[in-house]
């Protein structure tokens, strides 16, 4: 028995977790949102990152977060066919 869901070799993503290198960053500094996919060899890993606090921090399409001004920043992570997750960062 293999981990693939069908004969095409497609491997379904069961779930994912998110974390960050640093939960507190300074203005002008960066951190990275880390996404862990399970299983790691899943076929679909389409991921988007959105800052819900655009005046406090910005996030790139690759999950790199930059602190813009002091405050609390919410980053929402969405993976295709999965529910979204969010994490809070503090910018000092």
C-alpha positions in Angstrom: 0.0 0.0 0.0 1.3 3.4 -0.9 0.6 6.9 0.3 -0.9 7.9 -3.0 -4.6 8.4 -3.3 -4.9 7.1 -6.9 -3.0 5.5 -9.7 -1.7 8.8 -11.0 0.7 9.2 -8.0 -1.3 12.1 -6.6 -0.7 12.4 -2.8 -3.3 14.2 -0.8 -2.3 16.7 1.8 -3.8 15.5 5.1 -3.0 18.6 7.2 -0.5 21.3 7.8 1.0 23.3 10.7 2.4 26.8 10.9 5.1 28.3 13.0 7.5 31.2 12.8 11.2 31.6 13.4 10.6 34.5 15.7 7.3 35.6 17.3 8.7 39.0 18.1 10.6 41.2 15.6 11.9 44.7 15.5 10.7 47.4 13.1 12.6 47.0 9.8 13.6 43.4 10.6 12.2 40.1 9.2 11.2 36.7 10.2 9.8 33.7 8.2 6.5 31.8 8.5 7.2 28.1 8.4 4.7 25.8 6.9 5.0 22.0 7.6 3.0 19.8 5.2 1.8 16.3 6.1 2.7 14.1 4.5 5.8 16.0 3.4 5.5 14.6 -0.2 1.9 15.8 -0.7 1.2 16.8 -4.3 -0.6 20.1 -3.6 1.1 22.7 -1.5 -0.5 25.9 -2.9 0.0 28.3 -0.1 -0.8 32.0 0.3 0.2 34.4 3.1 -1.8 37.5 4.0 -1.1 40.2 6.6 -4.3 41.3 8.3 -2.3 44.2 9.8 -0.8 45.7 6.7 0.3 48.9 8.5 2.2 46.9 11.2 3.8 44.2 9.0 3.9 43.0 5.5 4.4 39.4 4.3 5.8 38.1 0.9 4.4 35.4 -1.2 7.1 33.1 0.3 6.1 33.9 3.9 8.8 36.5 4.7 7.4 38.9 7.3 8.8 42.5 7.7 8.0 44.6 10.7 6.8 48.1 9.6 5.8 49.7 12.9 5.2 48.7 16.6 2.1 46.6 17.3 0.6 43.2 16.9 0.4 41.7 13.5 -1.9 38.8 12.3 -0.6 36.6 9.5 -3.2 34.3 7.8 -1.9 31.2 6.0 -4.1 29.5 3.4 -3.3 26.2 1.8 -5.5 24.9 -1.1 -8.3 22.6 0.0 -7.5 23.2 3.7 -8.9 25.6 6.3 -6.8 28.8 6.9 -4.7 29.3 10.0 -3.3 32.4 11.6 -0.5 33.4 13.9 0.3 36.6 15.8 3.6 38.4 15.7 4.7 41.3 17.8 6.6 44.2 16.2 8.7 46.2 18.7 
